[in-house]
């Protein structure tokens, strides 16, 4: 039975002009002091299953201390060999990180390179280099803001202020801040010391640990395209050497191939004349070795496994044992080990299965202490690989979307990068959310995951499965006609139920499909809604002449928004920049694309209004056109006209999602590559609702009952419990000295029992929502006594 039960209240200290919940019209120019919302709190609920981890580093003199960075989850630190991890970078403006370097001469000095440092179908970009001089307690931004992707930093072993940086540059366009950079003042200034052109960036850089006047660098020529899976490579890469501490460079030959796309490098600490190169060629993937400091090279193995790219993209990373130059590690689909200088290889960790290892660090004082970064998180061994720490203690999942089911407590579901899918309960039965509260649901990693509104134990997701929790049975229910070459999909395709008829499930390819019987039969309810032709975007640059860059119909429907008010009204947006609308359930479709949209400005999310069937909102993601600025559009006339509504949103943060509140008209929420924003005037003005959220990609938002939920691409799910204060803010709040908000209905939930055995605090745990009602109040000035 629903009752109201008092709970420890939270206060709202400051407010400006706001709108009553019952107001009939949308107010104008509503913005508020950031202090207004500072007592609200986002709650992380996991899942505690690690995400893609590219950057790993340890402290040689402190073997218990390690640093990791998820590509979109920020920097984390452990001082107990990976038993527990603590985020130490969340107060910085980016969570996208590609590398970490601890200064060998000063373990308190740490450099972080932002941006994933990779070229792949789904990536994030950063804003330069960061530095800490107190082991991660505080940070300062240094520079190279336009580098976007920094895959490697090398610090001179003798001097923590001398560093060489590999800057990959823009993944989706040409730019000049790329190549190899050098600093001699701790990153206060940088000099570009190796540069070919606006298309070739830095891939890797290493110092000779015994003679840091010697350094090696790898270059990389690549470009991601405007459409998914469009990637082009050039042979402008190569291996370079410096003998003057990185001031000048010469390209190495001596047996190296000429057609190098990308080069990753490793040096033997005990025999620095031995250098390894993992090379991407046009075509081919190979490993070469030099035993004379780069003068001559030989291909050391014909085994393709240790040289393999992860998913066809991420090039293998090599590292050498500190004492034995014959022992070499490769981080690839599997982690490999060689004990004969790279000639033969055996699986070290991850076979069978293929965990997709991104990086490896070996303690230079003890070769048995190793950390591996993988697509599932980071793991540590202190006994040469006999046993490992867990990656099930890192809430760094890369979720693609988020949906909430109708169970109690409700569960949040999504595909998770490299880990299939997960549904997580919003409340645990034992006083907190533990590992018992999340489960995979047999959907693929990239997709939407949605539960049946009438039976939350039936879950649909990916492209396309139906999963029954009770029996653990998974069925492929892809529409049979889809097997024709006329239909296309990309990694993430919409799967969603009608908000009006809970029997109707939609699935999108380049056409829209509908089923009323759980996927047994399907009806195609749209033609191909994508562009038939287009002008190739200028960002493709020199690769325009490539055959795969020529215009052809290759787009898909990327977002679908059925109206909550009229079952016949459906909006559909494509990744190639079109929006269509039907008002007759799919019999006919009208192109209602905003005039401002260009080809391949991806319609990331469409949201149909809960108050007017002619109103809709569109979040446009323009990253693939090398445009980092926000784009949100609103229509109030069925798509005849659109207005761009990005006033007050920061520049340089492209959009991921926009959602309308289900109760208060004009209350909107938006997710960008770095944060969550709120508008009280239908998008005319925005302000931050970041609070305690980390600065990572906010992939999707959902309003479920009285809660606002975000699915992040790097830190799992977060819940803002009870947004009724945001719905009720009004002029009356500001005029009065105090205001008590009307509480939402609440459940009287018995206090949970842990049966006398509470979970240890070092277990991966997330907090439960409050039990009972949440009482919110506003005070114009601080109270002098108890409230």
N, C-alpha and C positions, 0 to 999 in steps of 0.2 A: 504494500500500500504506500502511495506517495504521501509524505508528510513534510513539513518544514521543521528543520532541526538546526539549532544554532551551531555555528562553527567559528573558529577564530577568524575575525574579520580582517579584511585588507582595506586600506584607505587609499583614496585618490586625492592627492594634496592640492593640485592646482587645476583649474579648468577655464576655458574661454567659451566663446559663444557656440552653443551646440543645439542639436535638434531633438525635440521630444519624439519619443517612439510613435506617438499618435499623430504627429504633424502631417498634414495632407500634402505638402509640397516639399521639394528639396531645397534646403537653404543654400545660400551663396557664400563663397569664399570662407569656408570653415577651416581654420587651422588652429593648432593648440600648442601650448608649451610642451616640450618633450618631458618635462617633469610630471605631466598629467598621468602618464601611464607607467611610471617607473616602479610602482608597487605590483603591477601585474607580472606574471611569471610563466614562461614556457617550461614545459615538463618533458624531458627526454624519456622515451620509453623503449629505446632500442630499435631493432634487435641487436643483441650483443654478439654479432657475427661480423668480423672485420671486413673492411672494404679494400679496394685496390690501393696498395701501398708501394709507392715508387722510391721514396727516399728513406734510407736507413743509415744509421751511423752509431758508433759506440765511442766510449772514452777509454783509450788503452790503459791509462793509469787507474781507472775506476771500472773494473770489469763488470760491475753490477749495473752500470748506468748506460742506457741506450736512448737514442732519439729516433722517432719515425715520423713520417708525414704521409698521410693519405693524399692522393692527388687532388681531392676536394674536401678534405676533412681536417686540415690544420696540422700543427705540429704537436706531438705527444712525447712524454718522457716517462721512463721507468727507472727506479733505483733499486729494484728487487728482481732483476733478471727477467722482467716481463710478467711477473705475477700480477701487477697492477700497472695501469697506465693513467697519466694525468694530462689533460690538454693544457698547453702552455702558450698558445698563440691566438687564443680566441678574441683578444682585445685588439688585434691587428685588422686592417681593412680587407684582407683576403685570406681564404682558407685553401686556395689552390697552391700546391707546393710540389716541386719536382726534384729538389735536392737539398741535402743538409751536409755541411762540412764543419767538423770540429777542428779547431786549430791544434796541430800536434804539439806546439810549444806552450799552449795555454788552453787547458780544457774548459775554461770559463768562456772562451770566445767561440761563438757559433755563428756561422753564416747560413742563411736560408735563401734559396732561389725559388721564386714563385712561378706559377704556371706549371702545368704537368710535365713539360719537357718532352712531350710525345706528339706524334702525328697519328691520329686514330679517328674513327667515325664519330665518337662522342667525347669531347674534351672540354677543359676549362682553361682560361688564361689568367695570368697574374699581372703584377705591376712592379716587378723589379726585385731587388735584393734587400734582405733584412739582416740585422746583426744584433747579437746579444753579447755583452761582456760579463754577465753574471749568471751564466749557465741556464739561460732561458727565463729568468725572472722578469726581465724587461727587454724591450726591443726598440730598435730605431730603424727607420727606412733609409736606405743608402742612395739608390739610383737605378738606372737602366729600366725606367718605368715602361718604355715602349718596346722592350724586348719580348714581353708577353710569355715566352717560354724559355726557362733557364734549366737545362738538364744537368749541368754539373758545375761545381766550384772546387778548385784546388787551392789549398793554402800552403804557402812555403813552410816546410818543417822548422825552419830557423826563426821565422818572423811572422807573427800572427797578423801583421798589417799588410803583408804581401799576398795577393791572391790573383788567380787567373780564372776567368769565368767564360764558360761556353754558353752563348746566347743563341737559341734556335730562331728567334724572331716570330713574326706573325704566322700562324699556321694557315690562315685563309687569305693571305695577300702578301705582296712584296713590301718590304720596309728596309730601312738602312741600319737600324739599331739591331744588328745581328752579327755573328761571327765570334771572334775571341777578343776579350777585353782584359785589361790588366790594371790593378791598383796597387800602389805602394804606400797608401795612407789609410789603410783599414777600410777602404770603400768610400771615402769621402769624395774622391774623384776617380774616374776611369778613363783609360786610353784604349782606343780600338787598335789592336796590334796585329790582327789577322782578319782580313775581309776580302771576299771575292766579288760579290755583287748582292743585289737586293733579294735574290732568291736562295742564296746559300747561307746556312746558319751554322752555328757551333753545335756539335753533338756531344763531345767529351773532351776532358782535359785532365792530365795527371802530371805530377812532379816525380822526378827520380828521388826517392826518399833519402838516398845517401849523398847525392849531389844535386841539390835543387836548382842549380844553374841550368840543368837539363830538364826539359818538359816536353810533353807530347800532346798533340791535339788532333781531334777528329772533326771533320766538317760533314755537312749533311745538306743535300738539296732535295726538298720535297714541298708539296703544296696540297692541302686539303681543298676539295671543291665545294661548290655551293649546294650540291645535292649529296645525299648520303651515299657512302661508298665510292665517291669520286675522289681519287687521290692520284697525284702524278709525281714522278720522281725524275730528277736529272742526274747526270754523272759529274756534277760539280763538287762532289764530296772528295775526301782524301785524308791521308795521314800526314801530319806535319810535325816538325821537331824544332825546338829552340835550344840553343846552348848559352844563352845570355839571360836566363831567368824570365823568359817570356817576352823580351823586348822585340826580338825579330824571329822570323820563322822561315823554314824552307820545307817544301813538299818532299816527301820521301818516295823513292821508287824502289830500286834494288830488288825487283821481283814482285812487287805489289801490283795488282791489276790496275788498269787505267780507268775502268768503268765503275768507279766506286760511287755509290749513292750516299752511304752513311758508314761511319766508323766509330766503334766503341773500343776502348783500349784498356790494357792492364799491364802492370809491371811487376816483376818479381822483387820483393823487398830484399831478399838475401842475395840476389844476383841481378842487379839493375840493368845489365846488358840484355837480359831476356825480357822481351816485350811481346805481348799478344795483341792481336787485332781481330775483333769480330766485325766482319764486313758484309754489308748489303751491296750486291752488285747488280748490274743490269745485263743479264739476269743472274740470280743465284745468291746463296748465303754460304759464307765460308769462314774458316778460322785460319789466320796466318800467324807465324811466329818468327821473331828475329832474335838471334843470339849474339848480335854485335851492335846493340844499341840503335837499331834501325837502319844500318847500312845495307843489309840484305835480308830478304824474307823468303819463307817457304810456306806453302800450304801444309799444315801439320796433320790434318786428318781429313778423310773423305766421309766420315760419319756425319750425316746431315742433322742429327738430333740436337747436339749441343749448340749448333749455329741457328736453330730454327727461330723464326719470329713468332711471337705470341699472337694468335689469331690473325696471322699474316701481317702484323704491324710492328709490334715492339721488338726491336733487335736485342739479341742475347747480350747479357752483361757478363764479363769475365773478371775473376779475381784469383790471385795467386797466394798460396800459403806463405806466411812470413819467414819460415825457416827452410822450407824445402821447395826449390823452384820446379820440381817435377809435379807437385800437387796443384791442380788448377780446378776452379769451380766455374760452372756456367749456370746463369739464371735464365731459364727459357720456359717452355711449356712445362717441363720438369726441371728440377735442379740436378745438374750432372756434376760428376767428379772424375778427374783424371789423375792417375798416379805415375804417368810416364810422359809428362810434359805436354799433354794434349793430344797424344796419338790415339789413345783409346779411352772410352768413357763408359761409366756405369751410373745408374740412377742413384742419386744421393738422397733426395726426398721428393715425393710427389708422384711416383709411379707405382702402380697404375693410377690413373685418374687425371693427372695433368692439372696442377694447381695454378699454373701460369705465374711463374716467379719473375718478378720485376727487377730485383736487385739483390746483392749479397755484400756483406761487410765482414771481414775477418780481422780479429784483434791482432795487431802487429806484434804483441807480446806473447800471445798464446793462440796458436792456430786451431785449438779445439773450441774456442769461443767464437761463435758465428751467429749473425742475424740475417735472416732472409725476409725480404719483402715480397709479398705475392698479391694476387687479386683477391685473396681471402683475408689479408691482414699480414701481420708480422709475427714471426716465431724465432725463438732463441734457443741455441744449444750451447752447453758448456762442457760437453763431453764428446765433441767431434761428430755429433749427429746421432748418438745412441738414443737420446731422448730430447724432447722439445717442449718449450712452453706452448701455451694455447693462444689461438687467435679468436677464441670465443669469449674474450674479455674486452673487446674493442668495439664500441658502438659507433662504427664508422661506415655503416652500410650505405651504398649508393643506390637509393631508391629512384625509380623512374616516374612513378605517379603515386597517388594515395587514394584509397577508398575506405569507407567505413561501413560495416555491416549492421544488421538490425539485431544482433545478439545483445545480451546484457551480461557482463559489460561488453560494450562494442569492441570489435577488433579492427585493426588497421591493416590493409593489405597492399602489396605492390610486388612487382618484379624487382630483384636485387642484382645489380651488376655482378656477373661471374658466379652467382650463388643461387640461381634459380629464382625462387620467390619466397615470401614470408608473410605471415599474418601474425600480428602481435596484439594481445589483449591490452586494453587501455587501463585495466585494473587487475592486480594480482590477488589471489585468494589467501596469501600468507603475509599480508601486511606490506608487501612491496611486489614489484614486477621482477620475476626471476627468469631463469632459463626455461622454466616450465610453461611460461606464458607465450612463447612464440613457436611456430611450426611452419615448415615448408608446405606448399599446397600444389605442387606439381605443375606450376606454370613456368614458362621460360623467363630468363633473367631480365629481358628488356621490356617486358610488356606491362599493360594494364592488368590488374587482378581485381575482380568484383565478385561479391557474394550475391546469391539469389535473394531478393528482398523478402520472399516468402519462406525461405529455408536457408538460413545463413551457413548451414553445413555443406551446401552445394556452392562451389566456387569455380568461376570461369576466369580464364586468363591466357595471355600470350597469343599465339597464332595457330591453333586455338584449342584449349583443353577444357574439359569439365571434370572437376574433382569432387569426390564425395568423402568428407572427413570421416564419416562413420565406418566406411568400408575400406578407405584408402585407395579406392579405385579411380584411375585417371583414364579418360577417354579422349581421343582426338575427334573433335567435332567440326573441323574445318569444312566450310561449304564445298561439296564435291565439285561444282562447276569451277571452283577456284583453280583446280589443277590445270586449267587451260592457260596458255601463254598470254591470254588477253588481260590477266589480272596480275597486279604487282603488290608487293609489301616491302616495307623496310623494317628496321629493328623494332620500332615501337608502333603498334597499330591500335586504334581505339576499340575498346570493348566496354560496353555500358548498357545499363537497363533504362528503360523509359521511366521518367519520374511520375508518369500518370498510370500506366498499365504495367504492373510488376511482372507480367508474363512475357513482355516484349524485351528481347535482347538484341542490341545492335552490334555489328562488327564491320569495320571499315578496311577496305583495301584501296584500290583506286576507284572502287565503287562502294556503295553502301549496301549492307545486307541486314536482314531482319529474320529472327526466328521467334516463334511463339511456343515451341515445344522443347526447349532446352538444347537446341542444336541438332535435333533429328532431321529436321527439314529447314531449308533456308529459302528466302525470297530476296532477289536482287531488287532494290527499290531506287536505284539511281543509275544513270549512265556513268561513264568515266568523267569525273569532275575536274580533271587536272589539265594543265596547259598542253596544247598540241604542239606548240613551238614557242620559242623565246629567243631573245638576244642573249648570247653568252655574257655573263657579268664580267666587267673589266678586271675584277680581282683574280680571275683565272690567269691573267697576264700571259707570259711566254708560252704557257701550256695550251693556249686556245687552239693551236693547230693539231693537238692530239686527237686521235679518232674518238676517244671516249669523252671528249669535251664538246663534241658536235651536238647541236640541238636535236632532241628527240623527246617523245612523250615518255617521261620517266617518273613523274610525281605520284604521290599517294594522298589519300585523305588522311590528315594527321590529327584532326580534332573534330568531334561531333558534339552538338549541343541540342538535344531535344527540348522543346519548350515545356516547362512545368505547368503551363496554363492551357495548352491546346495540343492534343496528341498529333495533330496533322502538321504542326510547325516544327521543322528540324533545320538546324544550321550545320553546315559542313565546311571546314577549312582545310586547305591542302598545304603540303610542305613547299610547293612551288609558288605559293602566294596568291591563291584564289579563295573566295568565300561564296558559297551558294546557299540558297534558302528554298525550302519547299513549304507550301501551305496546304497541300493536299495529300500528305502522308507519303510523298515520294513519287507521285505520278508525274509531276512536272517540277522542274528546278529552274530557278532564276539566278543568274550571276549577279551578285550584289557586292562585288569586290570594291573596297575603297579605292578611289582614284589614285591615292598616294602609294598604293602597294606596287612593288616591282617584282619581277620574276625572282623566285627563290627567297623572298622574305617569308619565312616559315610561319604559318598560322599555328603557333604552339598550343594555345588553348582558346576555345570559344566558350562563352557562358551565356545562356539564355536567361533573361530576366524572370524573376518570380512574381513580378508585379505588372508587367506589360509585355504582351507577346511580340510587340514590334521593337522591343529594346533588347540589345545584345552587346556583349563586350568581347574584344579580340586582343589577345596578347601576341605580339609579333616578335619572333626571335630572329635577329639579323646577324648573329655571330658568323654564320657561314658566308656572309658578304663582307666580312672584315669590318663590320659596323657594330660597335659596342654600346650604342646609345639605346635608351628605352623607347619602345613603340607600343602604345595601347590605343585602341580605337573604340568608339562608342557610337551606336546608332539608336535612334529613337523612332525611326520611321520605316522599319522593316528592311533596312539596308540601302535605302535610296540615297541617303547621305550619311557620312561618317565624320566624326570629329576626333582628332588626336588629343588624348587626355593624359599628358605626361608632365603637366606643370608641377614643379616642386620635386620631381624625381631627380636624383643625381645623374649627371652625365657619366658615361662610361660603364653603365650597368644594364646590360641587355635584359629583356624580359623573358620570363619562363611561363608565368601564369597570371590570371586575373579571375576573381570569383566575387559574386554578389552575395551579400548576406541574405538569408532566407526569411528574416523577420523585419528588418528595417530597410526601407527603401532609401537608396542613395548611399548606403554603407557598403563600401567595396574594399577588397583585400587584394594585394598584388604581390607576386614573388619575382624577384630578380636573381641575377647570378650571385648576389651577395646577401640579400635580406628580404624582409617582409615589410610592406607598407600598407597604410590604411588611408582611406578617403571617406569623409563624411558628407561630401557634396557631389556624389555621383562621378567622381574622377576629376573634377575641376582642379582640386588641390590634393596633394598627398603629403603624408608625414610618416616617419619611421615607426614601425611597431616591432622593432628588432629586440628590444629589451635584453634578455640574456641569451638570445640565439647566437650561435657561431656564424661567422661570415662565410657561408657556403651557398651553393646553388640551391635555391628553393624551387624544386621542380613542379610541385603541385600543391594546391590548397583545397580543403573541403570544409564546409560548415556542416557539422553534424549536431543536431539538436542545439544545445547552447555552447558548444565547444568549437574552436577554430583549430584546424589540424594542418600541419605542413609535412610533406614528404621531401626530405632533403637528399641531394645527391652527394653524400659524403658523411652525414651524421645521423642517418636513420630517420625515425618519426619523432615529431614533437607535438605537444598538445597545449593549447592555451585554454585552460579550464574556465568555463563560464564567462562568456563575453556579454552577458546581459548589461553590465555597466556601459559598454560601448553603444549598446542599442538604446539606452535610456538617457544618455547625456543630453542636457537641454539648457536653455537660457535660465531656467529656474535654478539649476545647479550653481551657476556663476553668481546669480544675484543674492543667494542666501549665504549665511555664514556656515551652514552645515546642511548636508543632504544625505538622506538614507535611501539607497536604491532599493527598488522592489526586488526581492530575491526570486530567482527562478525556482520552479518546483524541484524538489530534491528527493532522493531515496534514503530511507533510514536503513543503513547497511550495518549489520552487526560487526563489531570489532573483530578483525581476523585473528585466527589462532595459529601460532607457530608450533604448537604442541610441545612447548618448553624447549625447543631447539631452534632458536633464531638463526638465520643465515649469517655467517661471518661477514664482517664489514668489508673484507677484501674480496668477496665474491662479486661478480658483475650484477649489480642491482639497479633498478630504476624506481623512482618514487611513485606511489599510488596517488590518485586524486584525493582530495579531502572527503571524509565521510560526513554526509549530511549537507546542510545548506551552507552556502557561502554568503556572508553578509558584507556588502560593500557600502562604504560611505565616503562622503567628501567633506573635508574641512578646509575652509578658506585660509585659515592660519593654524599653526600647530597648537595642539591642546596643551594646557598647562598641567593637566592631571589625567587620571584614567578616563577613558571614553566609555 
